[in-house]
């Protein structure tokens, strides 16, 4: 029976009326009882208010609250507090409050040797993060000109790309001997190859999983705009910031300096403009990728439904999140008023102020944004359209780990969501990679 603000500290409350409780994740087979109402598989972040139904009262709204694999049963869904539940948990989780923890980094910029233990190993300015096919966490160790991996529970760290020297060399050779400059974002294709953007080298490069060798996929190494309709290796990019892999294997690149998304065909290697006119201007909702401008396309993430039909995009200068229907090419407004700031939690995401968002991830009905200049990670509920902060307090500082809403971040750039509900974050200026779980 959970019936008080601290369910571990108070006995069951049997008097009628609203009750408030902090609860966490309930994996399958667990349940919580609120004054006679059974709840199953629910995550409420951070507080739920539940008003018990009057005896004998039923309505069409009675019964389970369900969203995909998520459910909460035994609730009177006519109650506004119940209707306003901000997040529902996945099935199968141990009961625990959401918690922020450091995976790697000690808060001081440095260059740890391979083999060091994760939490005590020093890194420098981590940007993009992603979990690889092997289950390890990969991250762009930008300040050290490397891409590295660490066991998600914080075990030893290993370099997978980069010699540690700043440069743009090494094609055809071992990836660990290649020079790279500023790796911003990484993804894995269906074959397990690691694809990444090197922002200041103006290229997209690929680490072959089978051979461990590296090659350039796009870009000449010179900043500019050219090459549409020809080989991607002959095309010029201008500060590519992020990538995604489409269902057909095409590589989509946020060519932010050209205010475009470029597409590299997986079969021919031909590059074209996928979205954006090159004009830095607001994007009208309901427009088409063929003729809509993009104001600083910064990061990309597909939905995780399997068909990758919907592509989500953050606009750094536009302070917004857009969605692109991959079949129709239609663009819709998801979040952000266009005004720089940190406001709007609990309300319509489209009216909220964002602060230079630079990372995005999608898991089920949730969209996660690294809202960099507000020093937070924010979540958009796709079912309700509401936005909330899930990590960070809006101030630039470091931690402490624990309560995610009191764990300070410093300009987070990368965010990655796993199907089991873990959220990995490149906490850039704190020189840490953190996880919310």
Beta strands, then each sheet from edge to edge (+ up, - down):
strand 1: 19-21
strand 2: 32-34
strand 3: 37-39
strand 4: 48-50
strand 5: 62-67
strand 6: 70-76
strand 7: 99-104
strand 8: 126-131
strand 9: 137-141
strand 10: 146-150
strand 11: 157-161
strand 12: 183-188
strand 13: 194-198
strand 14: 203-207
strand 15: 214-218
strand 16: 240-245
strand 17: 251-255
strand 18: 260-264
strand 19: 271-275
strand 20: 297-302
strand 21: 310-315
strand 22: 320-325
strand 23: 331-335
strand 24: 359-363
strand 25: 366-371
strand 26: 376-381
strand 27: 387-391
strand 28: 402-403
strand 29: 414-417
strand 30: 423-427
strand 31: 432-436
sheet 1: 1+ 4-
sheet 2: 2+ 3-
sheet 3: 5+ 6-
sheet 4: 28+ 7- 31+ 30- 29+
sheet 5: 8+ 9- 10+ 11-
sheet 6: 12+ 13- 14+ 15-
sheet 7: 16+ 17- 18+ 19-
sheet 8: 20+ 21- 22+ 23-
sheet 9: 24+ 25- 26+ 27-
end
